């Protein structure tokens, strides 16, 4: 299983932008700590198919929300649901992950 991050890297509320190999080339993901454990989403805002981090590798997080750098859409970190901005009602695409041995890994089971 592919390691996305160490738990210590996201324990303080950080959001990591990472790339993993995919069938059609690298896949950009976001990894964060949610209320029930680590979560991961495809790094693509449903509003205009642009990366939330704007290519900077840094995603703005305030409390339990992630924000799109381009248009300010706010996403619930636990669910990926857009709770404010131009794509309210849409969601980030969740990626199944699991925590083990101090790391966040892609999960073999679906999301």
N, C-alpha and C positions, 0 to 999 in steps of 0.2 A: 504494500500500500504506500502511496506517495505521501511523504511528509510535507505539509503546507507551512507549518509554523511550530515553534515551541510554545507551550502554554504560557510560559513566563513572558513571552513577547507581546501577548495580548491581554494579560491579566489586569493591567492598569487602564484598560479602556482603549488601547491602541487598535487601529484597524490596519491590517497589512494588505497591500496589493501584491499578489503573487501570480506567476505564470506556471502552468503545468502543461505537459504534452497532451495534445488532443488528436483525434483522428484527422482533423483538417488543419493542423498546425497548433501553435501554442494557444492555450485557453487562459484568459485573464480572469482571476478570481479575487474576491475580498474575503478576508478571514477576520472575525471579531469574536469577542466574548459576549454572549447573550446572557439573559437572566438564568437560563437553565444549562448553560455550558457553551462551548464554541459553536459558531455558525459560519457558514460560507455561502457566498452568492457569486453569480457571474457578475463581473465588473462591467455592467452595461445598464444604463438608465433606460427604462421602458419608454420614456418620453421621446427621445430622439436617437436611441441606440448609440450613445456616447458613454465613455467610461466615467464612472462617478469621480474618480481621482483626477480627471483631465490629463492623464498621462504623467502626473507628478509622483505617483506612488504613495500619495497621502490623501486620505479621505477624512473630511471633517466629521467629527462625532461630538454631539452634545447630548449628555445623558443617554437616553435610549433611542437616539435617532442618528442615522447616517444621512449626510447631505450631498446632493449632486453639485459638483463644482460649477457646472455650466448654468443651471437654471434654478438651483436652490430647492429642488424637490426633496422632501423629508421622508425617510423610510424607517419604519420600526425595525430595530436591530434584531428583535426576536423572531419576527415573521417575514420581514422583507416587504411588507405592505406599504405603499405610498400613503402617507397620512397628511400630506400637504404639498401644494405646488401643482405644476402643470399636468401631472399624471396621477392625480388622486384616484384611488380605486384600482390601480395597477399594482404589480408587485415585481420585485427583483426575482430572478430565477435562482432558487435555492439549490445548493449542491450538498449532497450527503457527506457528512464528516463524522469522525469519532475521535475521542480523546483517549490516549493510551500511552503509558510510559513517558509522560511529560510532553507529549507532542499531539498536534492536531493532524489527522491523516484523512485522506479521501476514504470514504467508506465503500465497502463492497455492496452494501444494501442501498436501495434507492432512498432519496430524500426525505 
